[in-house]
Amino acid sequence: MARVCQVTGKKPITGNKVSHSNIKTKRRFLPNLQTKRYFLAEEDKWVTIKVSSEAIRTINKNGLFSVVKQLRAEV
């Protein structure tokens, strides 16, 4: 499975690792992804999604049902 947040769409970005002697080599910055199980009360079922820590805060603020409804509208 890809390292992409299913809510926010965050994915790895590239940058430079800089040593003490200022030598630059390529590296990847990975998003802070968590696999979470949420209970969707409106449909009476469990939903497993891969979300970033920012998306967990968005779900806590807006509610799971509104976030799922928004995701289904995009597809």
PQR file of N, CA, C, O and H, with PARSE charges and radii, in Angstrom:
ATOM      1  N   MET A   1       0.833  -1.177   0.000 -0.4000 1.5000
ATOM      2  CA  MET A   1       0.000   0.000   0.000 -0.0000 2.0000
ATOM      3  C   MET A   1       0.882   1.247   0.000  0.5500 1.7000
ATOM      4  O   MET A   1       1.935   1.269   0.637 -0.5500 1.4000
ATOM      5  N   ALA A   2       0.450   2.273  -0.711 -0.4000 1.5000
ATOM      6  CA  ALA A   2       1.245   3.484  -0.835 -0.0000 2.0000
ATOM      7  C   ALA A   2       1.268   4.269   0.467  0.5500 1.7000
ATOM      8  O   ALA A   2       0.367   4.140   1.295 -0.5500 1.4000
ATOM      9  H   ALA A   2      -0.406   2.254  -1.229  0.4000 1.0000
ATOM     10  N   ARG A   3       2.291   5.072   0.641 -0.4000 1.5000
ATOM     11  CA  ARG A   3       2.405   5.920   1.830 -0.0000 2.0000
ATOM     12  C   ARG A   3       1.701   7.243   1.566  0.5500 1.7000
ATOM     13  O   ARG A   3       2.335   8.295   1.484 -0.5500 1.4000
ATOM     14  H   ARG A   3       3.023   5.176  -0.031  0.4000 1.0000
ATOM     15  N   VAL A   4       0.371   7.174   1.434 -0.4000 1.5000
ATOM     16  CA  VAL A   4      -0.437   8.347   1.136 -0.0000 2.0000
ATOM     17  C   VAL A   4      -1.601   8.390   2.105  0.5500 1.7000
ATOM     18  O   VAL A   4      -2.255   7.374   2.344 -0.5500 1.4000
ATOM     19  H   VAL A   4      -0.145   6.320   1.500  0.4000 1.0000
ATOM     20  N   CYS A   5      -1.862   9.558   2.662 -0.4000 1.5000
ATOM     21  CA  CYS A   5      -3.004   9.738   3.558 -0.0000 2.0000
ATOM     22  C   CYS A   5      -4.281   9.717   2.724  0.5500 1.7000
ATOM     23  O   CYS A   5      -4.364  10.384   1.693 -0.5500 1.4000
ATOM     24  H   CYS A   5      -1.331  10.383   2.467  0.4000 1.0000
ATOM     25  N   GLN A   6      -5.277   8.950   3.171 -0.4000 1.5000
ATOM     26  CA  GLN A   6      -6.513   8.821   2.417 -0.0000 2.0000
ATOM     27  C   GLN A   6      -7.434  10.022   2.586  0.5500 1.7000
ATOM     28  O   GLN A   6      -8.375  10.188   1.810 -0.5500 1.4000
ATOM     29  H   GLN A   6      -5.210   8.408   4.009  0.4000 1.0000
ATOM     30  N   VAL A   7      -7.182  10.862   3.584 -0.4000 1.5000
ATOM     31  CA  VAL A   7      -8.033  12.033   3.809 -0.0000 2.0000
ATOM     32  C   VAL A   7      -7.396  13.282   3.222  0.5500 1.7000
ATOM     33  O   VAL A   7      -8.030  13.985   2.435 -0.5500 1.4000
ATOM     34  H   VAL A   7      -6.417  10.728   4.215  0.4000 1.0000
ATOM     35  N   THR A   8      -6.160  13.569   3.589 -0.4000 1.5000
ATOM     36  CA  THR A   8      -5.518  14.814   3.157 -0.0000 2.0000
ATOM     37  C   THR A   8      -4.700  14.653   1.880  0.5500 1.7000
ATOM     38  O   THR A   8      -4.399  15.648   1.221 -0.5500 1.4000
ATOM     39  H   THR A   8      -5.644  12.999   4.229  0.4000 1.0000
ATOM     40  N   GLY A   9      -4.336  13.430   1.518 -0.4000 1.5000
ATOM     41  CA  GLY A   9      -3.539  13.213   0.316 -0.0000 2.0000
ATOM     42  C   GLY A   9      -2.059  13.464   0.513  0.5500 1.7000
ATOM     43  O   GLY A   9      -1.315  13.547  -0.463 -0.5500 1.4000
ATOM     44  H   GLY A   9      -4.581  12.622   2.054  0.4000 1.0000
ATOM     45  N   LYS A  10      -1.614  13.588   1.758 -0.4000 1.5000
ATOM     46  CA  LYS A  10      -0.186  13.801   2.020 -0.0000 2.0000
ATOM     47  C   LYS A  10       0.612  12.592   1.565  0.5500 1.7000
ATOM     48  O   LYS A  10       0.190  11.451   1.755 -0.5500 1.4000
ATOM     49  H   LYS A  10      -2.219  13.521   2.552  0.4000 1.0000
ATOM     50  N   LYS A  11       1.778  12.849   0.958 -0.4000 1.5000
ATOM     51  CA  LYS A  11       2.651  11.767   0.506 -0.0000 2.0000
ATOM     52  C   LYS A  11       4.101  12.176   0.728  0.5500 1.7000
ATOM     53  O   LYS A  11       4.373  13.329   1.063 -0.5500 1.4000
ATOM     54  H   LYS A  11       2.121  13.775   0.804  0.4000 1.0000
ATOM     55  N   PRO A  12       5.036  11.244   0.547 -0.5600 1.5000
ATOM     56  CA  PRO A  12       6.445  11.584   0.795  0.2800 2.0000
ATOM     57  C   PRO A  12       6.940  12.687  -0.132  0.5500 1.7000
ATOM     58  O   PRO A  12       6.548  12.773  -1.295 -0.5500 1.4000
ATOM     59  N   ILE A  13       7.823  13.539   0.425 -0.4000 1.5000
ATOM     60  CA  ILE A  13       8.481  14.561  -0.372 -0.0000 2.0000
ATOM     61  C   ILE A  13       9.984  14.335  -0.273  0.5500 1.7000
ATOM     62  O   ILE A  13      10.458  13.654   0.636 -0.5500 1.4000
ATOM     63  H   ILE A  13       8.141  13.469   1.371  0.4000 1.0000
ATOM     64  N   THR A  14      10.727  14.907  -1.210 -0.4000 1.5000
ATOM     65  CA  THR A  14      12.173  14.715  -1.207 -0.0000 2.0000
ATOM     66  C   THR A  14      12.861  15.999  -0.776  0.5500 1.7000
ATOM     67  O   THR A  14      12.321  17.099  -0.897 -0.5500 1.4000
ATOM     68  H   THR A  14      10.341  15.460  -1.949  0.4000 1.0000
ATOM     69  N   GLY A  15      14.061  15.819  -0.276 -0.4000 1.5000
ATOM     70  CA  GLY A  15      14.874  16.945   0.153 -0.0000 2.0000
ATOM     71  C   GLY A  15      16.310  16.495   0.305  0.5500 1.7000
ATOM     72  O   GLY A  15      16.689  15.433  -0.189 -0.5500 1.4000
ATOM     73  H   GLY A  15      14.500  14.925  -0.178  0.4000 1.0000
ATOM     74  N   ASN A  16      17.100  17.287   0.977 -0.4000 1.5000
ATOM     75  CA  ASN A  16      18.499  16.971   1.164 -0.0000 2.0000
ATOM     76  C   ASN A  16      18.809  16.672   2.619  0.5500 1.7000
ATOM     77  O   ASN A  16      18.315  17.336   3.530 -0.5500 1.4000
ATOM     78  H   ASN A  16      16.793  18.149   1.379  0.4000 1.0000
ATOM     79  N   LYS A  17      19.639  15.657   2.815 -0.4000 1.5000
ATOM     80  CA  LYS A  17      20.236  15.409   4.122 -0.0000 2.0000
ATOM     81  C   LYS A  17      21.558  16.165   4.095  0.5500 1.7000
ATOM     82  O   LYS A  17      22.384  15.945   3.210 -0.5500 1.4000
ATOM     83  H   LYS A  17      20.040  15.118   2.074  0.4000 1.0000
ATOM     84  N   VAL A  18      21.756  17.042   5.052 -0.4000 1.5000
ATOM     85  CA  VAL A  18      22.952  17.881   5.056 -0.0000 2.0000
ATOM     86  C   VAL A  18      23.843  17.458   6.217  0.5500 1.7000
ATOM     87  O   VAL A  18      23.427  17.494   7.375 -0.5500 1.4000
ATOM     88  H   VAL A  18      21.085  17.220   5.771  0.4000 1.0000
ATOM     89  N   SER A  19      25.070  17.058   5.900 -0.4000 1.5000
ATOM     90  CA  SER A  19      26.003  16.613   6.927 -0.0000 2.0000
ATOM     91  C   SER A  19      26.675  17.810   7.591  0.5500 1.7000
ATOM     92  O   SER A  19      26.470  18.959   7.199 -0.5500 1.4000
ATOM     93  H   SER A  19      25.408  17.029   4.959  0.4000 1.0000
ATOM     94  N   HIS A  20      27.469  17.516   8.589 -0.4000 1.5000
ATOM     95  CA  HIS A  20      28.211  18.566   9.292 -0.0000 2.0000
ATOM     96  C   HIS A  20      29.164  19.295   8.343  0.5500 1.7000
ATOM     97  O   HIS A  20      29.409  20.492   8.497 -0.5500 1.4000
ATOM     98  H   HIS A  20      27.636  16.583   8.908  0.4000 1.0000
ATOM     99  N   SER A  21      29.704  18.560   7.357 -0.4000 1.5000
ATOM    100  CA  SER A  21      30.618  19.175   6.399 -0.0000 2.0000
ATOM    101  C   SER A  21      29.878  19.759   5.190  0.5500 1.7000
ATOM    102  O   SER A  21      30.492  20.089   4.176 -0.5500 1.4000
ATOM    103  H   SER A  21      29.505  17.587   7.232  0.4000 1.0000
ATOM    104  N   ASN A  22      28.552  19.883   5.313 -0.4000 1.5000
ATOM    105  CA  ASN A  22      27.687  20.507   4.304 -0.0000 2.0000
ATOM    106  C   ASN A  22      27.587  19.709   3.008  0.5500 1.7000
ATOM    107  O   ASN A  22      27.304  20.275   1.952 -0.5500 1.4000
ATOM    108  H   ASN A  22      28.053  19.615   6.137  0.4000 1.0000
ATOM    109  N   ILE A  23      27.818  18.388   3.081 -0.4000 1.5000
ATOM    110  CA  ILE A  23      27.615  17.523   1.914 -0.0000 2.0000
ATOM    111  C   ILE A  23      26.125  17.172   1.860  0.5500 1.7000
ATOM    112  O   ILE A  23      25.538  16.769   2.864 -0.5500 1.4000
ATOM    113  H   ILE A  23      28.048  17.928   3.939  0.4000 1.0000
ATOM    114  N   LYS A  24      25.528  17.327   0.689 -0.4000 1.5000
ATOM    115  CA  LYS A  24      24.098  17.098   0.542 -0.0000 2.0000
ATOM    116  C   LYS A  24      23.823  15.795  -0.204  0.5500 1.7000
ATOM    117  O   LYS A  24      24.363  15.572  -1.287 -0.5500 1.4000
ATOM    118  H   LYS A  24      26.005  17.654  -0.126  0.4000 1.0000
ATOM    119  N   THR A  25      22.997  14.951   0.364 -0.4000 1.5000
ATOM    120  CA  THR A  25      22.550  13.721  -0.283 -0.0000 2.0000
ATOM    121  C   THR A  25      21.032  13.685  -0.212  0.5500 1.7000
ATOM    122  O   THR A  25      20.432  14.216   0.723 -0.5500 1.4000
ATOM    123  H   THR A  25      22.558  15.133   1.244  0.4000 1.0000
ATOM    124  N   LYS A  26      20.419  13.060  -1.201 -0.4000 1.5000
ATOM    125  CA  LYS A  26      18.960  13.016  -1.272 -0.0000 2.0000
ATOM    126  C   LYS A  26      18.378  12.145  -0.166  0.5500 1.7000
ATOM    127  O   LYS A  26      18.972  11.142   0.227 -0.5500 1.4000
ATOM    128  H   LYS A  26      20.906  12.628  -1.960  0.4000 1.0000
ATOM    129  N   ARG A  27      17.203  12.541   0.332 -0.4000 1.5000
ATOM    130  CA  ARG A  27      16.480  11.762   1.320 -0.0000 2.0000
ATOM    131  C   ARG A  27      14.987  11.986   1.127  0.5500 1.7000
ATOM    132  O   ARG A  27      14.575  12.875   0.382 -0.5500 1.4000
ATOM    133  H   ARG A  27      16.720  13.356   0.012  0.4000 1.0000
ATOM    134  N   ARG A  28      14.180  11.173   1.803 -0.4000 1.5000
ATOM    135  CA  ARG A  28      12.722  11.306   1.723 -0.0000 2.0000
ATOM    136  C   ARG A  28      12.170  11.693   3.087  0.5500 1.7000
ATOM    137  O   ARG A  28      12.591  11.167   4.117 -0.5500 1.4000
ATOM    138  H   ARG A  28      14.515  10.450   2.408  0.4000 1.0000
ATOM    139  N   PHE A  29      11.228  12.615   3.076 -0.4000 1.5000
ATOM    140  CA  PHE A  29      10.482  12.973   4.274 -0.0000 2.0000
ATOM    141  C   PHE A  29       9.139  12.264   4.187  0.5500 1.7000
ATOM    142  O   PHE A  29       8.332  12.573   3.310 -0.5500 1.4000
ATOM    143  H   PHE A  29      10.886  13.043   2.239  0.4000 1.0000
ATOM    144  N   LEU A  30       8.889  11.309   5.092 -0.4000 1.5000
ATOM    145  CA  LEU A  30       7.657  10.530   5.062 -0.0000 2.0000
ATOM    146  C   LEU A  30       6.595  11.177   5.941  0.5500 1.7000
ATOM    147  O   LEU A  30       6.917  11.722   6.996 -0.5500 1.4000
ATOM    148  H   LEU A  30       9.545  11.058   5.804  0.4000 1.0000
ATOM    149  N   PRO A  31       5.327  11.123   5.518 -0.5600 1.5000
ATOM    150  CA  PRO A  31       4.265  11.656   6.367  0.2800 2.0000
ATOM    151  C   PRO A  31       4.036  10.754   7.574  0.5500 1.7000
ATOM    152  O   PRO A  31       4.337   9.561   7.532 -0.5500 1.4000
ATOM    153  N   ASN A  32       3.509  11.324   8.636 -0.4000 1.5000
ATOM    154  CA  ASN A  32       3.240  10.576   9.862 -0.0000 2.0000
ATOM    155  C   ASN A  32       1.908   9.847   9.704  0.5500 1.7000
ATOM    156  O   ASN A  32       0.863  10.353  10.112 -0.5500 1.4000
ATOM    157  H   ASN A  32       3.265  12.293   8.670  0.4000 1.0000
ATOM    158  N   LEU A  33       1.955   8.646   9.104 -0.4000 1.5000
ATOM    159  CA  LEU A  33       0.735   7.891   8.824 -0.0000 2.0000
ATOM    160  C   LEU A  33       0.440   6.886   9.921  0.5500 1.7000
ATOM    161  O   LEU A  33       1.341   6.248  10.466 -0.5500 1.4000
ATOM    162  H   LEU A  33       2.804   8.235   8.773  0.4000 1.0000
ATOM    163  N   GLN A  34      -0.834   6.762  10.231 -0.4000 1.5000
ATOM    164  CA  GLN A  34      -1.325   5.795  11.201 -0.0000 2.0000
ATOM    165  C   GLN A  34      -2.471   5.023  10.569  0.5500 1.7000
ATOM    166  O   GLN A  34      -3.268   5.595   9.826 -0.5500 1.4000
ATOM    167  H   GLN A  34      -1.566   7.280   9.788  0.4000 1.0000
ATOM    168  N   THR A  35      -2.561   3.734  10.854 -0.4000 1.5000
ATOM    169  CA  THR A  35      -3.711   2.953  10.422 -0.0000 2.0000
ATOM    170  C   THR A  35      -4.719   2.963  11.565  0.5500 1.7000
ATOM    171  O   THR A  35      -4.440   2.465  12.656 -0.5500 1.4000
ATOM    172  H   THR A  35      -1.913   3.269  11.457  0.4000 1.0000
ATOM    173  N   LYS A  36      -5.896   3.534  11.305 -0.4000 1.5000
ATOM    174  CA  LYS A  36      -6.897   3.718  12.355 -0.0000 2.0000
ATOM    175  C   LYS A  36      -8.198   3.014  11.978  0.5500 1.7000
ATOM    176  O   LYS A  36      -8.595   2.980  10.813 -0.5500 1.4000
ATOM    177  H   LYS A  36      -6.123   3.938  10.419  0.4000 1.0000
ATOM    178  N   ARG A  37      -8.850   2.453  13.005 -0.4000 1.5000
ATOM    179  CA  ARG A  37     -10.180   1.876  12.840 -0.0000 2.0000
ATOM    180  C   ARG A  37     -11.179   2.816  13.504  0.5500 1.7000
ATOM    181  O   ARG A  37     -11.045   3.153  14.681 -0.5500 1.4000
ATOM    182  H   ARG A  37      -8.526   2.481  13.950  0.4000 1.0000
ATOM    183  N   TYR A  38     -12.175   3.231  12.741 -0.4000 1.5000
ATOM    184  CA  TYR A  38     -13.232   4.091  13.259 -0.0000 2.0000
ATOM    185  C   TYR A  38     -14.566   3.366  13.104  0.5500 1.7000
ATOM    186  O   TYR A  38     -14.766   2.612  12.152 -0.5500 1.4000
ATOM    187  H   TYR A  38     -12.283   2.958  11.785  0.4000 1.0000
ATOM    188  N   PHE A  39     -15.473   3.602  14.044 -0.4000 1.5000
ATOM    189  CA  PHE A  39     -16.813   3.038  13.943 -0.0000 2.0000
ATOM    190  C   PHE A  39     -17.713   4.087  13.321  0.5500 1.7000
ATOM    191  O   PHE A  39     -17.901   5.168  13.879 -0.5500 1.4000
ATOM    192  H   PHE A  39     -15.310   4.215  14.817  0.4000 1.0000
ATOM    193  N   LEU A  40     -18.270   3.763  12.164 -0.4000 1.5000
ATOM    194  CA  LEU A  40     -19.170   4.651  11.443 -0.0000 2.0000
ATOM    195  C   LEU A  40     -20.583   4.331  11.902  0.5500 1.7000
ATOM    196  O   LEU A  40     -21.193   3.379  11.417 -0.5500 1.4000
ATOM    197  H   LEU A  40     -18.117   2.884  11.711  0.4000 1.0000
ATOM    198  N   ALA A  41     -21.105   5.117  12.829 -0.4000 1.5000
ATOM    199  CA  ALA A  41     -22.383   4.812  13.487 -0.0000 2.0000
ATOM    200  C   ALA A  41     -23.561   4.883  12.509  0.5500 1.7000
ATOM    201  O   ALA A  41     -24.518   4.122  12.646 -0.5500 1.4000
ATOM    202  H   ALA A  41     -20.609   5.891  13.223  0.4000 1.0000
ATOM    203  N   GLU A  42     -23.501   5.781  11.533 -0.4000 1.5000
ATOM    204  CA  GLU A  42     -24.610   5.935  10.590 -0.0000 2.0000
ATOM    205  C   GLU A  42     -24.807   4.688   9.731  0.5500 1.7000
ATOM    206  O   GLU A  42     -25.929   4.382   9.326 -0.5500 1.4000
ATOM    207  H   GLU A  42     -22.723   6.400  11.422  0.4000 1.0000
ATOM    208  N   GLU A  43     -23.713   3.967   9.451 -0.4000 1.5000
ATOM    209  CA  GLU A  43     -23.801   2.747   8.641 -0.0000 2.0000
ATOM    210  C   GLU A  43     -23.612   1.489   9.479  0.5500 1.7000
ATOM    211  O   GLU A  43     -23.675   0.379   8.951 -0.5500 1.4000
ATOM    212  H   GLU A  43     -22.802   4.216   9.779  0.4000 1.0000
ATOM    213  N   ASP A  44     -23.381   1.654  10.781 -0.4000 1.5000
ATOM    214  CA  ASP A  44     -23.231   0.554  11.738 -0.0000 2.0000
ATOM    215  C   ASP A  44     -22.136  -0.427  11.325  0.5500 1.7000
ATOM    216  O   ASP A  44     -22.337  -1.641  11.328 -0.5500 1.4000
ATOM    217  H   ASP A  44     -23.331   2.556  11.209  0.4000 1.0000
ATOM    218  N   LYS A  45     -20.958   0.132  10.964 -0.4000 1.5000
ATOM    219  CA  LYS A  45     -19.831  -0.727  10.595 -0.0000 2.0000
ATOM    220  C   LYS A  45     -18.515  -0.038  10.927  0.5500 1.7000
ATOM    221  O   LYS A  45     -18.466   1.179  11.110 -0.5500 1.4000
ATOM    222  H   LYS A  45     -20.795   1.118  10.962  0.4000 1.0000
ATOM    223  N   TRP A  46     -17.436  -0.841  11.004 -0.4000 1.5000
ATOM    224  CA  TRP A  46     -16.097  -0.343  11.253 -0.0000 2.0000
ATOM    225  C   TRP A  46     -15.434  -0.002   9.933  0.5500 1.7000
ATOM    226  O   TRP A  46     -15.623  -0.698   8.936 -0.5500 1.4000
ATOM    227  H   TRP A  46     -17.476  -1.829  10.856  0.4000 1.0000
ATOM    228  N   VAL A  47     -14.655   1.075   9.929 -0.4000 1.5000
ATOM    229  CA  VAL A  47     -13.934   1.523   8.740 -0.0000 2.0000
ATOM    230  C   VAL A  47     -12.467   1.637   9.117  0.5500 1.7000
ATOM    231  O   VAL A  47     -12.131   2.292  10.104 -0.5500 1.4000
ATOM    232  H   VAL A  47     -14.502   1.640  10.739  0.4000 1.0000
ATOM    233  N   THR A  48     -11.584   1.004   8.339 -0.4000 1.5000
ATOM    234  CA  THR A  48     -10.140   1.111   8.553 -0.0000 2.0000
ATOM    235  C   THR A  48      -9.561   2.006   7.471  0.5500 1.7000
ATOM    236  O   THR A  48      -9.717   1.742   6.279 -0.5500 1.4000
ATOM    237  H   THR A  48     -11.857   0.472   7.537  0.4000 1.0000
ATOM    238  N   ILE A  49      -8.890   3.070   7.901 -0.4000 1.5000
ATOM    239  CA  ILE A  49      -8.281   3.995   6.946 -0.0000 2.0000
ATOM    240  C   ILE A  49      -6.861   4.324   7.387  0.5500 1.7000
ATOM    241  O   ILE A  49      -6.526   4.255   8.569 -0.5500 1.4000
ATOM    242  H   ILE A  49      -8.764   3.284   8.870  0.4000 1.0000
ATOM    243  N   LYS A  50      -6.038   4.683   6.413 -0.4000 1.5000
ATOM    244  CA  LYS A  50      -4.656   5.091   6.668 -0.0000 2.0000
ATOM    245  C   LYS A  50      -4.626   6.613   6.603  0.5500 1.7000
ATOM    246  O   LYS A  50      -4.795   7.206   5.538 -0.5500 1.4000
ATOM    247  H   LYS A  50      -6.310   4.739   5.452  0.4000 1.0000
ATOM    248  N   VAL A  51      -4.406   7.240   7.771 -0.4000 1.5000
ATOM    249  CA  VAL A  51      -4.506   8.690   7.872 -0.0000 2.0000
ATOM    250  C   VAL A  51      -3.272   9.287   8.525  0.5500 1.7000
ATOM    251  O   VAL A  51      -2.577   8.626   9.297 -0.5500 1.4000
ATOM    252  H   VAL A  51      -4.268   6.758   8.636  0.4000 1.0000
ATOM    253  N   SER A  52      -3.012  10.550   8.202 -0.4000 1.5000
ATOM    254  CA  SER A  52      -1.925  11.275   8.838 -0.0000 2.0000
ATOM    255  C   SER A  52      -2.415  11.822  10.169  0.5500 1.7000
ATOM    256  O   SER A  52      -3.612  11.802  10.456 -0.5500 1.4000
ATOM    257  H   SER A  52      -3.576  11.087   7.575  0.4000 1.0000
ATOM    258  N   SER A  53      -1.492  12.307  10.971 -0.4000 1.5000
ATOM    259  CA  SER A  53      -1.871  12.864  12.274 -0.0000 2.0000
ATOM    260  C   SER A  53      -2.734  14.108  12.098  0.5500 1.7000
ATOM    261  O   SER A  53      -3.601  14.376  12.930 -0.5500 1.4000
ATOM    262  H   SER A  53      -0.520  12.324  10.738  0.4000 1.0000
ATOM    263  N   GLU A  54      -2.516  14.863  11.043 -0.4000 1.5000
ATOM    264  CA  GLU A  54      -3.351  16.031  10.751 -0.0000 2.0000
ATOM    265  C   GLU A  54      -4.778  15.600  10.414  0.5500 1.7000
ATOM    266  O   GLU A  54      -5.739  16.259  10.810 -0.5500 1.4000
ATOM    267  H   GLU A  54      -1.812  14.646  10.367  0.4000 1.0000
ATOM    268  N   ALA A  55      -4.910  14.498   9.686 -0.4000 1.5000
ATOM    269  CA  ALA A  55      -6.239  14.006   9.320 -0.0000 2.0000
ATOM    270  C   ALA A  55      -7.002  13.490  10.535  0.5500 1.7000
ATOM    271  O   ALA A  55      -8.227  13.607  10.591 -0.5500 1.4000
ATOM    272  H   ALA A  55      -4.129  13.963   9.364  0.4000 1.0000
ATOM    273  N   ILE A  56      -6.290  12.917  11.510 -0.4000 1.5000
ATOM    274  CA  ILE A  56      -6.942  12.463  12.746 -0.0000 2.0000
ATOM    275  C   ILE A  56      -7.541  13.662  13.468  0.5500 1.7000
ATOM    276  O   ILE A  56      -8.649  13.574  13.998 -0.5500 1.4000
ATOM    277  H   ILE A  56      -5.296  12.822  11.465  0.4000 1.0000
ATOM    278  N   ARG A  57      -6.833  14.764  13.495 -0.4000 1.5000
ATOM    279  CA  ARG A  57      -7.351  15.980  14.116 -0.0000 2.0000
ATOM    280  C   ARG A  57      -8.545  16.528  13.339  0.5500 1.7000
ATOM    281  O   ARG A  57      -9.495  17.031  13.939 -0.5500 1.4000
ATOM    282  H   ARG A  57      -5.933  14.836  13.064  0.4000 1.0000
ATOM    283  N   THR A  58      -8.506  16.434  12.010 -0.4000 1.5000
ATOM    284  CA  THR A  58      -9.627  16.886  11.184 -0.0000 2.0000
ATOM    285  C   THR A  58     -10.860  16.044  11.454  0.5500 1.7000
ATOM    286  O   THR A  58     -11.965  16.580  11.539 -0.5500 1.4000
ATOM    287  H   THR A  58      -7.734  16.026  11.522  0.4000 1.0000
ATOM    288  N   ILE A  59     -10.693  14.730  11.589 -0.4000 1.5000
ATOM    289  CA  ILE A  59     -11.814  13.842  11.882 -0.0000 2.0000
ATOM    290  C   ILE A  59     -12.381  14.144  13.266  0.5500 1.7000
ATOM    291  O   ILE A  59     -13.598  14.135  13.448 -0.5500 1.4000
ATOM    292  H   ILE A  59      -9.795  14.295  11.520  0.4000 1.0000
ATOM    293  N   ASN A  60     -11.514  14.412  14.246 -0.4000 1.5000
ATOM    294  CA  ASN A  60     -11.992  14.767  15.580 -0.0000 2.0000
ATOM    295  C   ASN A  60     -12.781  16.071  15.570  0.5500 1.7000
ATOM    296  O   ASN A  60     -13.748  16.218  16.318 -0.5500 1.4000
ATOM    297  H   ASN A  60     -10.525  14.419  14.098  0.4000 1.0000
ATOM    298  N   LYS A  61     -12.377  17.016  14.729 -0.4000 1.5000
ATOM    299  CA  LYS A  61     -13.027  18.320  14.688 -0.0000 2.0000
ATOM    300  C   LYS A  61     -14.341  18.280  13.920  0.5500 1.7000
ATOM    301  O   LYS A  61     -15.358  18.771  14.411 -0.5500 1.4000
ATOM    302  H   LYS A  61     -11.592  16.897  14.121  0.4000 1.0000
ATOM    303  N   ASN A  62     -14.335  17.701  12.717 -0.4000 1.5000
ATOM    304  CA  ASN A  62     -15.494  17.752  11.833 -0.0000 2.0000
ATOM    305  C   ASN A  62     -16.424  16.551  11.968  0.5500 1.7000
ATOM    306  O   ASN A  62     -17.584  16.618  11.561 -0.5500 1.4000
ATOM    307  H   ASN A  62     -13.509  17.303  12.318  0.4000 1.0000
ATOM    308  N   GLY A  63     -15.931  15.466  12.529 -0.4000 1.5000
ATOM    309  CA  GLY A  63     -16.734  14.253  12.627 -0.0000 2.0000
ATOM    310  C   GLY A  63     -16.408  13.297  11.497  0.5500 1.7000
ATOM    311  O   GLY A  63     -16.099  13.708  10.379 -0.5500 1.4000
ATOM    312  H   GLY A  63     -14.989  15.412  12.859  0.4000 1.0000
ATOM    313  N   LEU A  64     -16.483  12.008  11.813 -0.4000 1.5000
ATOM    314  CA  LEU A  64     -16.116  10.988  10.829 -0.0000 2.0000
ATOM    315  C   LEU A  64     -17.077  10.957   9.653  0.5500 1.7000
ATOM    316  O   LEU A  64     -16.645  10.825   8.508 -0.5500 1.4000
ATOM    317  H   LEU A  64     -16.734  11.674  12.722  0.4000 1.0000
ATOM    318  N   PHE A  65     -18.366  11.077   9.914 -0.4000 1.5000
ATOM    319  CA  PHE A  65     -19.350  10.943   8.842 -0.0000 2.0000
ATOM    320  C   PHE A  65     -19.194  12.042   7.801  0.5500 1.7000
ATOM    321  O   PHE A  65     -19.314  11.771   6.606 -0.5500 1.4000
ATOM    322  H   PHE A  65     -18.717  11.184  10.844  0.4000 1.0000
ATOM    323  N   SER A  66     -18.929  13.279   8.224 -0.4000 1.5000
ATOM    324  CA  SER A  66     -18.765  14.370   7.260 -0.0000 2.0000
ATOM    325  C   SER A  66     -17.500  14.195   6.429  0.5500 1.7000
ATOM    326  O   SER A  66     -17.484  14.533   5.245 -0.5500 1.4000
ATOM    327  H   SER A  66     -18.832  13.500   9.195  0.4000 1.0000
ATOM    328  N   VAL A  67     -16.434  13.664   7.045 -0.4000 1.5000
ATOM    329  CA  VAL A  67     -15.188  13.435   6.309 -0.0000 2.0000
ATOM    330  C   VAL A  67     -15.381  12.312   5.291  0.5500 1.7000
ATOM    331  O   VAL A  67     -14.921  12.424   4.155 -0.5500 1.4000
ATOM    332  H   VAL A  67     -16.447  13.389   8.007  0.4000 1.0000
ATOM    333  N   VAL A  68     -16.057  11.229   5.685 -0.4000 1.5000
ATOM    334  CA  VAL A  68     -16.308  10.111   4.765 -0.0000 2.0000
ATOM    335  C   VAL A  68     -17.215  10.558   3.627  0.5500 1.7000
ATOM    336  O   VAL A  68     -17.009  10.163   2.479 -0.5500 1.4000
ATOM    337  H   VAL A  68     -16.431  11.137   6.608  0.4000 1.0000
ATOM    338  N   LYS A  69     -18.214  11.378   3.933 -0.4000 1.5000
ATOM    339  CA  LYS A  69     -19.116  11.884   2.901 -0.0000 2.0000
ATOM    340  C   LYS A  69     -18.370  12.737   1.894  0.5500 1.7000
ATOM    341  O   LYS A  69     -18.628  12.670   0.692 -0.5500 1.4000
ATOM    342  H   LYS A  69     -18.381  11.699   4.865  0.4000 1.0000
ATOM    343  N   GLN A  70     -17.435  13.545   2.398 -0.4000 1.5000
ATOM    344  CA  GLN A  70     -16.615  14.389   1.517 -0.0000 2.0000
ATOM    345  C   GLN A  70     -15.693  13.542   0.632  0.5500 1.7000
ATOM    346  O   GLN A  70     -15.503  13.855  -0.544 -0.5500 1.4000
ATOM    347  H   GLN A  70     -17.226  13.599   3.375  0.4000 1.0000
ATOM    348  N   LEU A  71     -15.115  12.462   1.200 -0.4000 1.5000
ATOM    349  CA  LEU A  71     -14.254  11.573   0.421 -0.0000 2.0000
ATOM    350  C   LEU A  71     -15.033  10.869  -0.675  0.5500 1.7000
ATOM    351  O   LEU A  71     -14.548  10.732  -1.799 -0.5500 1.4000
ATOM    352  H   LEU A  71     -15.269  12.208   2.155  0.4000 1.0000
ATOM    353  N   ARG A  72     -16.240  10.421  -0.352 -0.4000 1.5000
ATOM    354  CA  ARG A  72     -17.074   9.741  -1.364 -0.0000 2.0000
ATOM    355  C   ARG A  72     -17.512  10.678  -2.458  0.5500 1.7000
ATOM    356  O   ARG A  72     -17.705  10.242  -3.593 -0.5500 1.4000
ATOM    357  H   ARG A  72     -16.634  10.532   0.561  0.4000 1.0000
ATOM    358  N   ALA A  73     -17.677  11.959  -2.159 -0.4000 1.5000
ATOM    359  CA  ALA A  73     -18.068  12.936  -3.179 -0.0000 2.0000
ATOM    360  C   ALA A  73     -16.931  13.186  -4.156  0.5500 1.7000
ATOM    361  O   ALA A  73     -17.178  13.470  -5.328 -0.5500 1.4000
ATOM    362  H   ALA A  73     -17.520  12.313  -1.237  0.4000 1.0000
ATOM    363  N   GLU A  74     -15.686  13.086  -3.691 -0.4000 1.5000
ATOM    364  CA  GLU A  74     -14.538  13.320  -4.565 -0.0000 2.0000
ATOM    365  C   GLU A  74     -14.329  12.180  -5.547  0.5500 1.7000
ATOM    366  O   GLU A  74     -13.802  12.396  -6.639 -0.5500 1.4000
ATOM    367  H   GLU A  74     -15.486  12.855  -2.739  0.4000 1.0000
ATOM    368  N   VAL A  75     -14.732  10.971  -5.179 -0.4000 1.5000
ATOM    369  CA  VAL A  75     -14.501   9.800  -6.044 -0.0000 2.0000
ATOM    370  C   VAL A  75     -15.563   9.651  -7.067  0.5500 1.7000
ATOM    371  O   VAL A  75     -15.520   8.721  -7.872 -0.5500 1.4000
ATOM    372  H   VAL A  75     -15.160  10.796  -4.292  0.4000 1.0000
TER
END
